[in-house]
Amino acid sequence: MNIKIYIASHKEFNPPFDRNYVPIQGGKALTKTQTSFQGDDTGDNISNLNKNFCELTVLYWIWKNDLSSDFIGLVHYRRYFTKLHYGIDKYITDKNEADLILTDGPEIAASNDFGELEHEVDLILPTRQHVGNILQNYGACHHIEDMYVVRQIIKKIHPDYLDAYDYVMQNLTYMHSYNMIIAKREILSEYCEWLFNILFSMKDMTFYKNYDDYQQRIFGFISERMCNVWLLKNRHRICIGERNVPSI
């Protein structure tokens, strides 16, 4: 498979021993913490928005700068998809000019374990988590008024998604968390175009500027819910795969 799976991180860690897993430092433009990994601050990027966009700055970088992979993914340095057939349990702890130093670790899906994407499956997401009513769940964890602003934006720039938004907020009791995804290139591009159009319409508003540091990660939180809206609207033409995502 012509696949790249990017691993979002803000610090050094031991990446899987698999050439198609690529560590990338999120928010590199905002920190003095330098790693040996590719940063999200090159090419077309929004690295300086990491405080509010979290791992979405990495997703944006992938979308805009990896123009050659047929399949593209985003995972986290502590979260990976579980395997179906082919796994890997070796991690790189150090490297020099001669060789790599490896250590054993939890078995995760190898990059060649996503063959379903070459057939009927269009994207793979974390197994749905049942959270109760999505709107109430957001309000229990964040500022529920944020979702009113989101609705107004969707009504203005994506009115054909308004029914899907209302249905998800009122009726769905689960969501796909973590902003993790592995998808066919054209599917990822379509989703990102839609998602960032909405989020960029909100980023210059001032309502969230006095939130605490945790709640200022607002666009990462919103996007976890918006994924379900996009999926519902497009469910007649896309096939979704799911994998468990244990923390390691």
Buried (B, 14 or more C-beta within 10 A) or exposed (E): BEBBBBBBBBEBBBBBBBEBBBBBBBBBBBBEEEBEBBBBBEEEBBBBBBBBBBBBBBBBBBBBBBEEBEBBBBBBBEBBBBBBEEBBBBBBBEEEEEEEEBEEBBBBBBBEBBBBBEEEBBBBBBBBBEBEBBBEBBBEEBBEEBBEBBBEBBEEEBEEBBEBBBBBBEEBEBBBBBBBBBBBBEBBBBBBEBBBEBBBBBBEEEEBEEBEEEBBBBBBBBBBBBBBBBBBBBEEEBEBBBBEBEEE
